[in-house]
Amino acid sequence: MDTTLKDPLVGQVLDGRYRVDGRIAVGGMATVYRAVDTRLDRVLALKVMHPTLAADASFVERFIREAKSVARLAHPNVVGVFDQGTDGPYVYLAMEYIAGCTLRDVLRERGALRPRAALDILEPVLAALGAAHRAGFVHRDMKPENVLIGDDGRVKVADFGLVRAVDSVTNTTGTVLGTVSYLAPEQIEQGTADTRVDVYASGVVLYEMLTGAKPHSGDSPAQVLFQHLNEDVPPPSAAVPGLAYELDDVVATATARNPDLRPYDAVALLARLREARLALTDEQLDAVPPLARASEHDAHDNSEDRTSVIPRAARSVQVPLPTAQRDGGPDHDGPHGQHGQHAPHGQAGDGARDGLNRTSVLRTPPAPAGAPAARPATLTERLRDRLSARRGMTAAVAAVLLLLGVGAGVWYINSGQFTTVPAVLAKTEKEARDRLDDAGLGVRKVKSAYSDTDKRGTVVATDPGVGDRIRHNGKVTLTVSLGPRTAKVPDLKGTPLAEAREKLEDVGLGAGMVTKAFSQDVPKGSVVRSDPKAGTVRRAGSAVALVVSKGSPVEVPDLTGESEGDAREELDELGLKVRIAPERVHSEEDKGTVVEQSVEEGKVLAKGDTVTLTLSKGPEMIEVPDVEGMKVGEAKDELESAGFDVHEDRGLLGIFGDTVKDQSVDPGDKAPKGSTISITIR
């Protein structure tokens, strides 16, 4: 049964321009698609932020920051960004499409790399990081997954904006953000990140390429972080005996726990790396590490192998000189023989130059002087000697044949009957079967397993493992990826939030962002809808955004001036709760009426929400001062200072007067604060 997931974006056209043809990879924050720019008719990669995260301004800001940062880096080893935009709930980057694989794919299939291959990859990586550093950018998440190797051998660095995180174990406390295996100590301890954190991560990547393993490991991220803080990265030669000291020195310098001891930026590290490379011989550059898998280093054609795109410089083979030239040869008796002296030019010297073409002659030394002459052998003696010589030759031949037979038997028992499992990881089942068949091996059985990182239908493991010895005609068990484990989003409408979280966990999903909205038919606190919607199939562990009901919407009326009883009755009818503030305030409103409300008129609340009402205790009563007999200006100042408004009553007789003859409220009586006092002027 085909369980391929249908991606809703595949086949769609984003922003009226980018036609999405297929999904390349899924991360915790974004999905990368292969797309076609219909305006320019070119293939590109489209990175689309998950809609559930697009509502978070910080994520969107970081996403757009990647586009702006990389767009300013015009470098051949940086994945280019062409465009950035939004289309409804989708925020996207249009980027350069690289046909090939990642360095992680290479390490997964090859194991450790020869120093030459490791340096061939790291040099363009450092060139890209160096360009970023000199432009004022820091990558902060340098790791093999972000190194792309094209089918044409080009090496490019991707993801300058940290738009990822959920699929790999990360630390996101404060400003620390990156994969724990490559975090510099200062990122972990202080949350700081300058150019030297990329230098540190590059040193870890070099260590991993040279040894086939990460320098620090543990059962939990916390253990790895502890090792970064308290233990130096070990020299690669500890895992690869015989590895050049110069490579140990580069790794140690780049991964110094004290950032002040590292090269300042990737440009400085690149200079150190090239200096070290010049000091290495071809034998040191092409040394095969113990953890390298055979497929990288054997002699068969790898033209169809997707990781063979790593450029490898041609190797020069140093042919040893023939024995006659290197050690003096059979024509020289050594320093004590008759030919031990060097011949002068033009004599023995010419013969020495032709030493490859001369034949050694074994001469019998002459008999000592005075020795008796040997008598001629008789016919019988000569025949006997010939028979003896033949028997000796036959015995010698038999001994040689016996030794060859025993040697062949020992070789067959120890090695001859064995071969190695070829590299079949990341291959389709058919490709894996063909490779095993070419190696004289068969398939015992095929198992299936879910994988978050391997494409569905490709081989994720073998038993015996790749590179392990196996008898000729033996059989290998293949484990083929089913793709990521999936789960169907349950129907959560009307379910209380806590119960909805449990239901998601039961099916292997998690609750993501929770937002609230009004709903006429869903009770307050229960789920209105989910994103993605119910019935959608998602990878296990994915987050599902939930919208929770705030209840039915209610528009708050103006209650100012109403009595407490009338206000309560009106709010009760709307389904709102009433709270009376414990303190009353003086106001112009009548005592016991509403003077303030916690939610102003026209605002929308949900049924069941509470409105707090503040009641009036009437106006504040103030004693009226005596202003009779005062000049008009003085009287007004006195009354206004006391909190009253003033009205002048001049009449016909007071038009030209300037003295207060009477006031509307007798001096010493009390009047409401803010009320008006009339003064009569004569």
Summary of the structure (lengths in Angstrom):
residues: 682
radius of gyration: 44.9
end to end distance: 107.7
largest distance: 185.6
contacts: 2013
relative contact order: 0.06
helix: 32%
strand: 23%
